[in-house]
Every structure is written in structure tokens, then in C-alpha cells.
Amino acid sequence: MSDWDTVTVIRKRPEKPTVLKSEAAINAAKRSGAAIATEKKAAPLNAKGPSIDSKKAAKVDGETEDFHVERVSMSVGRAIQQGRQAKSLTQKDLATKINEKQTVVNEYEAGKAIPNQQVLAKMERILGVKLRGQGIGQPLGGK
């Protein structure tokens, strides 16, 4: 009925190739008849020589897109500063009133900020000075 001498092995894992570095280990593997493969290591990325593909380099050189980002003009910065001083506000006071950080107000006054229309609108309302469009620095034509 059943054969007690038969053994069935399920899911036997294949032998993984090992890396032999010593000359003695390689000779022992040759004597045992194991398959031996020799591979040359790839050159490291920081090695001397051409490391960038010439086609990719030419494509990067041919790129003409301008990545310049517009900043707030100095006239807007001066208008903010004059309007703030006319109302005797510090940068921190103005920042608190428009719910921004003091660094934001400082960047706008220095002309380093990327213009955000919402922030400029808040400053216009608090300072009563036009900061967008034509007539920058003029008083707002209120109701």
C-alpha cells in the first residue's frame, strides 16, 4: 500500500551561486566540477573618464528653457515700507494683522519675495496703499 522507503522532497531551493575570492577556493571548485563564471566589476561612477553619455550631455546643453522666477519689484517694497511707517506699524505688527510671518513682510519689502496676490491684497487693505497694477504707492480709492 504505502512505500516507507520513498522520500519526497517538496520545494527544495536551488543552490545560490557563491562568490569565491581566494585562489584556493577557486581551484577547489574547479576540482569538484562546479560551474565557474568570471565577471569583471563595473567601473565606479566617480572613476576618471567619460561618465556622462554624450547624447544626454548634448540634450542638456541644448536646453533653452529659462527658469527665472519673477520677484516683487523694489517699488512695491518701498510702497509697503512707506505705508507701514505712515501707520507707525512694525514689520511684526503688519505681519500679525495679515496673518503671516514677519519674514514674509521683510521679504516683500526687500524685493526678494515671489508675489502672492492674496498677501498683497491683505497688505493693501491694512496699509490703504495700492500695491498691484498701475499706480503702485497711491492711496486706495476707498468707498
C-alpha positions in Angstrom: 0.0 0.0 0.0 2.5 2.7 1.0 6.2 2.6 0.5 8.0 3.6 3.6 11.4 3.8 1.9 10.5 6.5 -0.6 11.1 10.1 0.4 9.6 13.0 -1.4 11.2 16.4 -1.1 9.0 19.4 -1.7 10.3 22.9 -2.6 14.0 22.2 -2.5 15.7 25.5 -3.0 18.2 25.7 -5.8 21.8 26.4 -4.8 22.7 30.0 -4.9 25.9 31.0 -6.6 28.6 32.0 -4.2 31.4 34.4 -4.8 34.9 32.9 -4.4 37.7 35.3 -3.9 40.7 33.3 -2.9 42.7 31.3 -5.4 42.5 28.2 -3.3 38.7 28.3 -3.2 38.5 28.7 -6.9 40.9 25.7 -7.5 38.8 23.6 -5.2 35.6 24.5 -7.1 37.3 23.6 -10.4 38.4 20.2 -9.0 34.9 19.4 -7.8 33.5 20.2 -11.2 31.4 23.2 -10.2 30.4 25.7 -12.9 32.7 28.7 -12.7 31.9 32.1 -14.2 34.3 35.1 -14.2 32.8 38.6 -14.3 34.6 41.9 -14.5 33.4 44.5 -12.0 31.8 47.6 -13.4 33.8 50.8 -13.1 32.7 53.1 -10.2 30.7 56.2 -11.0 33.4 58.6 -9.8 36.1 57.0 -11.8 38.1 59.1 -14.3 36.8 59.1 -17.8 33.6 59.9 -19.6 30.9 59.3 -17.1 28.0 61.1 -18.9 26.6 59.8 -22.1 27.4 62.2 -24.8 23.8 62.2 -26.2 22.5 63.2 -22.8 25.1 65.9 -22.4 24.2 67.3 -25.8 20.5 67.3 -24.8 21.2 69.2 -21.6 23.4 71.7 -23.4 20.6 72.3 -26.0 18.0 73.0 -23.3 16.9 76.6 -23.7 14.1 76.9 -21.1 14.5 79.8 -18.7 13.9 79.0 -15.1 13.8 82.6 -13.9 11.1 83.3 -11.3 9.7 86.8 -11.0 10.2 88.6 -7.7 8.4 91.6 -6.2 9.7 94.9 -7.6 11.5 97.3 -5.4 8.8 99.9 -5.9 6.3 97.6 -4.3 8.8 97.1 -1.4 9.2 100.8 -0.9 5.4 101.3 -1.1 4.9 98.7 1.7 7.6 100.2 3.8 6.3 103.8 3.4 2.7 102.7 4.1 3.7 100.7 7.1 5.7 103.7 8.5 2.9 106.1 7.8 0.6 104.0 10.1 3.5 103.6 12.6 3.5 99.8 12.3 6.5 97.5 12.7 7.0 94.6 10.3 5.9 92.3 13.1 2.7 94.3 13.7 1.9 94.3 9.9 2.6 90.5 9.7 0.3 89.9 12.7 -2.5 91.9 11.1 -2.3 89.9 7.8 -1.8 86.5 9.5 1.7 86.0 8.0 5.2 85.7 9.5 7.4 88.7 9.9 9.9 87.2 7.4 7.2 87.4 4.7 6.8 91.1 5.2 10.6 91.5 5.3 11.0 89.6 2.0 8.3 91.8 0.3 10.0 95.0 1.5 13.4 93.7 0.3 12.1 92.7 -3.1 13.0 89.0 -2.5 9.5 87.5 -2.3 7.6 85.7 -5.1 4.4 87.8 -5.4 1.3 86.2 -3.9 -1.8 88.1 -4.8 -3.6 87.2 -1.6 -0.8 88.5 0.6 -0.6 91.7 -1.5 -4.4 92.2 -1.2 -4.2 91.8 2.6 -1.4 94.4 2.8 -3.3 96.8 0.6 -6.3 96.6 2.9 -4.3 97.2 6.1 -2.0 99.9 4.7 -4.5 101.6 2.5 -1.9 101.8 -0.3 -2.1 100.3 -3.8 0.4 97.5 -4.3 -0.7 95.9 -7.5 -1.3 97.1 -11.1 -0.7 100.7 -12.1 -0.3 103.5 -9.6 1.7 101.5 -7.0 2.1 103.5 -3.8 -1.0 105.6 -4.4 -3.7 105.6 -1.7 -6.6 103.2 -2.3 -9.7 104.8 -3.8 -12.0 103.7 -0.9 -15.7 103.7 -0.7 
